[in-house]
Amino acid sequence: MMNDIGRAPAQTLDETRSLVLPALHKAVDRLDDLERLTTSYHLGWVDAGGNPVSGAGGKAVRPALAVLGARAVGAEPAVAVPGAVAVELVHNFSLVHDDIMDRDRTRRHRPTVWSVWDEATAILTGDAMLSLAHEVLLEEGGLQAAAASWHLARCTRALINGQVLDMTFEQRAEVSLHECRRMAQGKTAALIATSTVIGAVLAGGDADALDALTTYGLRIGLAFQLVDDLLGVWGDPQVTGKSNFSDLQAKKKTLPVCWALGQDGARAARLRAWFTDGPTDPAALARAAGLLEEAGARDWAEGEARRLVASAQAALRGAALTPSATADLHAMADFIAGRKA
């Protein structure tokens, strides 16, 4: 009989990597020589010359959620592996393309794919990962595999729409908090929600379980984006692996920024003026970050992330889910809100 004491998220993530990584390697091995090299480089498996390296990969949060979703409806973790591979590939497809659009030259403490090769190669690398994700899912066969691929296709469309909104916001002087939240729901929360539910879909979970897991995923997805937004301004580059003040450099309308710009007072007015035509030298970026903090944006974002995590955890209470997996989902939500990278 399973208990309801959650494991440490680090243990969940380690177990997920051990389960999913061999299948992810097997999938990437299907690609041609160049796409296999660039994909393996982006995933942190090799250097630019194709020599094996270690320790540069992602956290595997989305695959872990897929495995936990399957366990939550009583299935063995192995059932979720195709879904876990698929969501990790879609996530990394989006990162490779985002790095081009955002002109980010570093990710996970290493040069990005486009900055090592070129933009065209990076675009094709992302495209290859997206196609491979659906191939891995659909080759399982059956109605559950088709349903899982449909969930993934729908969330990819939402993800792309979120990125479109994110780019258009950079050209606009005013973006409401409501609009920014809608962008984040597409760009980040949609894939995290799909990650949480896809293992349960492959396991044939019932509608109530799928609804509860989707709601949980959407709420922790927004919390995840809030933490990302905080790290994009106040994160330590030595920990995050990204440039300092990267979001401010691009004058991104992130959730804490939109909240601050919507406030009254002199600080908000100065921020609005800076976002309109202010300089982006290091000193100016530091001053903008200070204004955001003084306006209360950092406190608001941290509090909102905690509220969303509690709401996500509450969404699981009414569903008939496996207690041990539910406890691990609670622990994962807490981990997401408290991460530093």
CORGIUR-V438544 format. One record per residue. N is the residue number from 1. OMEGA is omega in degrees with one decimal (none if undefined). Layout:
{{N	OMEGA} {N	OMEGA}}
//
This chain:
{{1	-177.5} {2	179.1} {3	-177.7} {4	176.6} {5	-176.5} {6	175.3} {7	174.4} {8	179.3} {9	179.0} {10	178.1} {11	178.2} {12	-178.8} {13	178.7} {14	179.8} {15	178.2} {16	179.6} {17	179.4} {18	-178.1} {19	-168.7} {20	-173.4} {21	177.8} {22	178.6} {23	177.9} {24	175.8} {25	-179.2} {26	179.0} {27	-177.6} {28	179.3} {29	178.9} {30	-175.2} {31	176.4} {32	-170.4} {33	-176.4} {34	-179.3} {35	176.1} {36	178.8} {37	-175.4} {38	177.4} {39	179.3} {40	176.5} {41	-178.8} {42	-178.9} {43	174.9} {44	-177.3} {45	-176.6} {46	170.9} {47	-175.4} {48	176.6} {49	179.6} {50	179.7} {51	-176.7} {52	174.3} {53	179.2} {54	170.7} {55	-175.9} {56	-176.2} {57	-179.8} {58	-175.0} {59	-179.3} {60	178.0} {61	-176.2} {62	173.5} {63	178.9} {64	177.9} {65	178.0} {66	179.0} {67	179.4} {68	177.4} {69	176.6} {70	178.6} {71	-177.5} {72	178.3} {73	172.2} {74	-178.5} {75	174.0} {76	-179.1} {77	-177.1} {78	179.7} {79	-174.7} {80	-171.3} {81	178.6} {82	177.6} {83	179.1} {84	176.7} {85	-176.2} {86	-178.1} {87	177.1} {88	178.1} {89	178.8} {90	177.0} {91	-176.7} {92	169.2} {93	-177.8} {94	-179.6} {95	-179.6} {96	178.6} {97	178.3} {98	-179.1} {99	177.2} {100	-176.0} {101	-178.7} {102	-177.6} {103	178.0} {104	-178.6} {105	177.7} {106	172.1} {107	-179.4} {108	174.5} {109	179.6} {110	174.8} {111	-179.9} {112	-175.2} {113	-176.9} {114	-178.8} {115	176.5} {116	179.4} {117	176.6} {118	-175.5} {119	-178.2} {120	179.1} {121	179.4} {122	177.8} {123	-179.6} {124	176.0} {125	176.9} {126	179.3} {127	-179.6} {128	179.3} {129	179.1} {130	178.8} {131	-178.5} {132	-180.0} {133	-179.3} {134	176.2} {135	-179.3} {136	-179.8} {137	-170.1} {138	-179.9} {139	174.0} {140	179.4} {141	176.3} {142	-177.3} {143	-179.3} {144	178.8} {145	178.5} {146	179.1} {147	179.4} {148	178.6} {149	176.6} {150	177.0} {151	-177.1} {152	179.2} {153	-179.2} {154	-178.6} {155	176.6} {156	175.8} {157	177.4} {158	179.0} {159	-179.6} {160	177.5} {161	176.7} {162	178.3} {163	175.9} {164	178.8} {165	-180.0} {166	-179.6} {167	-179.5} {168	179.2} {169	-179.2} {170	-178.1} {171	-176.4} {172	179.4} {173	-176.2} {174	175.0} {175	-177.9} {176	176.8} {177	177.9} {178	179.3} {179	-179.6} {180	177.8} {181	178.1} {182	176.3} {183	-178.4} {184	177.2} {185	177.9} {186	-171.7} {187	-173.5} {188	-171.4} {189	-177.2} {190	-178.8} {191	177.8} {192	176.0} {193	178.5} {194	176.7} {195	-177.4} {196	-174.0} {197	-168.7} {198	176.6} {199	177.6} {200	175.4} {201	179.1} {202	179.3} {203	-179.3} {204	179.5} {205	-178.1} {206	-173.0} {207	-179.0} {208	178.7} {209	-179.6} {210	178.8} {211	-178.9} {212	-179.4} {213	178.0} {214	178.8} {215	175.8} {216	-176.4} {217	178.5} {218	-177.3} {219	177.5} {220	175.4} {221	176.0} {222	176.0} {223	178.6} {224	-179.8} {225	176.9} {226	178.7} {227	175.5} {228	-179.7} {229	176.4} {230	-178.9} {231	179.1} {232	177.9} {233	-171.6} {234	-179.5} {235	177.7} {236	-179.2} {237	178.9} {238	179.4} {239	-175.6} {240	-176.8} {241	178.8} {242	-178.3} {243	177.1} {244	179.4} {245	-175.0} {246	-179.6} {247	178.0} {248	178.0} {249	179.0} {250	-177.1} {251	179.1} {252	175.4} {253	179.5} {254	-177.7} {255	178.7} {256	177.9} {257	-179.5} {258	176.8} {259	-177.0} {260	-179.1} {261	179.5} {262	-179.2} {263	174.3} {264	173.1} {265	-174.1} {266	-177.9} {267	179.0} {268	178.7} {269	178.2} {270	177.5} {271	179.0} {272	178.6} {273	-179.6} {274	-180.0} {275	179.0} {276	-177.2} {277	-178.9} {278	179.7} {279	-178.1} {280	173.2} {281	-175.6} {282	-179.3} {283	179.4} {284	177.9} {285	178.2} {286	178.4} {287	179.1} {288	177.4} {289	177.9} {290	177.6} {291	177.9} {292	-179.0} {293	179.5} {294	178.8} {295	178.4} {296	-175.9} {297	-179.1} {298	178.8} {299	179.7} {300	-176.9} {301	178.5} {302	178.8} {303	179.2} {304	176.8} {305	178.3} {306	179.7} {307	-179.7} {308	177.5} {309	178.5} {310	178.8} {311	176.9} {312	178.8} {313	179.0} {314	-178.1} {315	-177.9} {316	-170.6} {317	-175.2} {318	-176.3} {319	179.3} {320	-178.0} {321	179.0} {322	-175.2} {323	-176.9} {324	178.1} {325	177.4} {326	178.0} {327	177.9} {328	175.7} {329	175.3} {330	-178.8} {331	179.2} {332	177.8} {333	177.4} {334	177.6} {335	-178.3} {336	-178.1} {337	-175.0} {338	-174.9} {339	-178.9} {340	-179.5} {341	none}}
//
